[in-house]
């Protein structure tokens, strides 16, 4: 298989989009290390990877802490000897409270996980990939980074990830390391369900295609972006959103 003997690190791999990507990669012969704060869920992902006949590794990691990231990458290198792919998926969301009412704890939490985590992991991945002049980095952003939606911290951090993707892609292109970004719309995950301040029925009604996406839809796109079929795609921010960015979406929040 095209991706046999390749090694991927996926952050936030214990559930949702990260888990979906991990399983899809494993089905296609990629060894997968999943990182995240919930070790039990990471172990469950690895169990499912092994049931598919793949090789997995679970590492409890807070990607917002540099020492955690360095330790996790060291363990992956020790186990698999290399890193071919990084998927920066770990992220935390926020309630859609106005700025005057949003708990300030969300500010540090989202900045640390959703941006610093991407930076730390990409930095270490680049160190491993540059000498080999090969590699793929995928950042999972959001439509919140492309259009105005009522997430006063989450949206700007996802916009930062989008710009980070463009800059890093240019920086690493000479090393044949490709950096791309997927910006999902509404995907049916536990994290999406946990955001209780959304009117999901109204939200779906106003998505131009009127359907939610599945985790598998994002996983398929991620797999394409690490395959040879996309060998000249780098620096792209791809909205996989059933048309949300063509329409807006504030009405999905009852406003």
Secondary structure, DSSP 8 states (H G I E B T S, - for coil): -TTTT-EEEEETTTSHHHHHHHHHHHHTT-EEEEEES-HHHHHHHHHHHHHTT--EEEEE--TTSHHHHHHHHHHHHHHHS---EEEE----------TTTS-THHHHHHIIIIIIHHHHHHHHHHHHHHTTT-EEEEEE--GGGTS--S-TTHHHHHHHHHHHHHHHHHHHGGGTEEEEEEEE-SB--HHHHH-TTS-HHHHHHHSTT---B-HHHHHHHHHHHHSGGGTT--S-EEEESTTHHHH--GGGGT-
